[in-house]
Amino acid sequence: MRTLSKNIPRFLEKKPLLETYNCYSSCPLIVSFRHVVLAEFTLEGPHETLPINQAKPRYISFLLTRYILPFIYWKLGVKGHWLGPATIRKILHFGVSKE
């Protein structure tokens, strides 16, 4: 959404577009009651934010999907304020970022 919110006004003003989409996607997959697999990926493959194996169904993933992600989407993402998980990923991976 940030890419769109920055580029659409520039496009309408016939200015060069500055933002590019990095092909990151996140798909919370509900596999059972209170267990979720957080699938995060780019074109190159898995691109996990948490320093755990996100392919394993976990309760913590359910909690993130139920309580944190809706807030991020509705309060930050839709308004173009969410810059993505890169900063969180860098902190949780002790400064080593894949981006």
C-alpha positions as CSV (number, residue, x, y, z in Angstrom):
1,M,0.0,0.0,0.0
2,R,2.9,2.4,0.7
3,T,4.1,2.0,-2.8
4,L,0.7,2.8,-4.2
5,S,0.1,5.7,-1.8
6,K,3.4,7.3,-2.8
7,N,3.3,6.6,-6.6
8,I,-0.3,7.3,-7.5
9,P,-0.1,11.1,-6.8
10,R,3.3,11.2,-8.6
11,F,1.8,9.4,-11.6
12,L,-1.2,11.8,-11.8
13,E,1.2,14.7,-11.7
14,K,3.3,13.0,-14.5
15,K,6.3,12.9,-12.2
16,P,8.8,9.9,-12.1
17,L,7.7,7.1,-9.8
18,L,10.1,6.7,-6.8
19,E,8.7,3.6,-5.0
20,T,9.1,0.0,-6.2
21,Y,7.5,-3.1,-5.0
22,N,9.9,-5.7,-3.6
23,C,7.6,-8.7,-4.2
24,Y,7.3,-9.5,-0.5
25,S,4.1,-11.4,0.4
26,S,2.7,-12.6,3.7
27,C,0.1,-15.3,4.0
28,P,-1.2,-16.5,7.4
29,L,-2.4,-20.0,6.9
30,I,-4.8,-21.3,9.5
31,V,-4.2,-25.0,9.9
32,S,-6.2,-25.7,13.1
33,F,-7.9,-23.9,15.9
34,R,-5.4,-21.5,17.3
35,H,-2.5,-22.7,15.2
36,V,-1.2,-20.7,12.2
37,V,1.6,-21.1,9.7
38,L,3.0,-17.6,8.8
39,A,4.2,-17.9,5.2
40,E,6.4,-15.0,4.2
41,F,8.2,-15.0,0.9
42,T,9.6,-13.1,-2.0
43,L,10.4,-14.2,-5.5
44,E,13.6,-15.7,-4.2
45,G,11.9,-18.0,-1.6
46,P,11.1,-17.8,2.1
47,H,11.7,-14.5,3.8
48,E,10.7,-15.0,7.4
49,T,10.5,-12.1,9.9
50,L,10.5,-14.2,13.1
51,P,13.7,-16.0,14.2
52,I,11.8,-19.3,14.4
53,N,10.7,-21.9,11.8
54,Q,7.5,-20.2,10.6
55,A,6.6,-23.3,8.5
56,K,5.6,-25.1,11.8
57,P,2.1,-24.3,13.0
58,R,2.4,-22.3,16.2
59,Y,0.1,-20.6,18.8
60,I,2.3,-17.4,18.7
61,S,1.6,-17.2,15.0
62,F,-2.2,-17.4,15.8
63,L,-1.8,-14.5,18.3
64,L,0.0,-12.4,15.8
65,T,-2.6,-13.1,13.1
66,R,-5.5,-12.5,15.5
67,Y,-4.3,-9.4,17.4
68,I,-1.3,-7.7,15.8
69,L,-1.7,-8.1,12.0
70,P,-5.2,-6.6,11.8
71,F,-4.0,-3.5,13.6
72,I,-1.0,-3.2,11.3
73,Y,-3.2,-3.6,8.3
74,W,-6.1,-1.2,9.2
75,K,-4.2,1.5,11.1
76,L,-0.9,1.5,9.2
77,G,-1.1,-0.4,6.0
78,V,-4.2,1.0,4.4
79,K,-3.0,4.5,5.2
80,G,0.4,3.9,3.6
81,H,2.3,4.3,6.9
82,W,3.5,0.7,7.3
83,L,7.0,0.4,5.8
84,G,7.0,-3.4,6.0
85,P,8.6,-5.9,8.4
86,A,12.2,-5.1,7.4
87,T,13.0,-3.1,10.6
88,I,11.3,-5.8,12.8
89,R,13.1,-8.5,11.0
90,K,16.5,-6.8,11.5
91,I,15.9,-6.4,15.2
92,L,14.7,-10.0,15.7
93,H,17.6,-11.4,13.7
94,F,20.1,-9.3,15.7
95,G,21.0,-6.9,12.9
96,V,21.4,-9.4,10.1
97,S,18.8,-8.6,7.5
98,K,18.1,-10.4,4.2
99,E,16.9,-7.1,2.7
